[in-house]
Amino acid sequence: MRGGYFIENVHKEHRLRLRKRFCEEGLRSFEPHQVLELLLTYAIPQKDVNPLAHDLLNTFGTIDKVFEAPQEKLIKVKGMGEYSATLIRLAGAVSVYYKDSKNRDMQILDSTEKLGEFLIPKFLDKTVECSYLLSMDNRLNLLNCTMISEGSVTETPFPLRKVMDTLLNFRATAAVIAHNHPNGFALPSSTDRLMTQELQDCLKKIEVELLDHIIVSGSDFVSLRNSGMLNQY
């Protein structure tokens, strides 16, 4: 009994130290397993969750992959239950929501850096390729941001008719398209380049300028315009 009481106190004090450290310092000095450990203390009471935090990282590789893991895969890790799996997924979703919310007031996207900052959060929780369309006016004010397609892990359809209808609906004079490479690098393929040229030619007919095509992978992105892969008219 005394041994069990001692161990319980050790875990309780460790949890308190983690919480106090976070309140005083934030997460900057935390190791990935400590971030998961702190989260898990709110779902799993009176138990050492340090081994479980390590098991999650060993299973999925990195903390971002832990946050992105499907519920059914999280539950398969020994020691994880429905509540703890939901909390882990909620933490990842809240992070994406927070970043996206910060960008809602960013209405003038007049640089590649601003485009990247605006678009990266759109793809953080996506496990398949998706495409977004930014409708803009001639002062580069954002009129609308729309997901226009969702595909598989390696490709997504690109509906030209939907793109053109959306731009006409918002009376846009400029556009930016973006898609992600969820399991690769932010490097354009030959298909990406051909599709960009085809879209640029189509938009020219309705007097809309294609300003850029942004490819996102994780926290990295590439601009086809900056890479010299967008025709200059």
HELIX and SHEET records of a PDB file:
HELIX    1   1 ARG A    2  GLU A   25  1                                  24    
HELIX    2   2 PRO A   32  LEU A   40  1                                   9    
HELIX    3   3 ASN A   50  PHE A   60  1                                  11    
HELIX    4   4 ILE A   63  GLU A   68  1                                   6    
HELIX    5   5 GLN A   71  ILE A   75  1                                   5    
HELIX    6   6 GLU A   82  LYS A  102  1                                  21    
HELIX    7   7 THR A  112  PHE A  123  1                                  12    
HELIX    8   8 LEU A  160  ASN A  169  1                                  10    
HELIX    9   9 SER A  190  LYS A  205  1                                  16    
SHEET    1   A 5 LEU A 142  GLU A 150  0                                        
SHEET    2   A 5 CYS A 130  MET A 136 -1                                        
SHEET    3   A 5 ALA A 174  ASN A 180 -1                                        
SHEET    4   A 5 GLU A 209  SER A 217  1                                        
SHEET    5   A 5 ASP A 220  SER A 223 -1                                        
END                                                                             
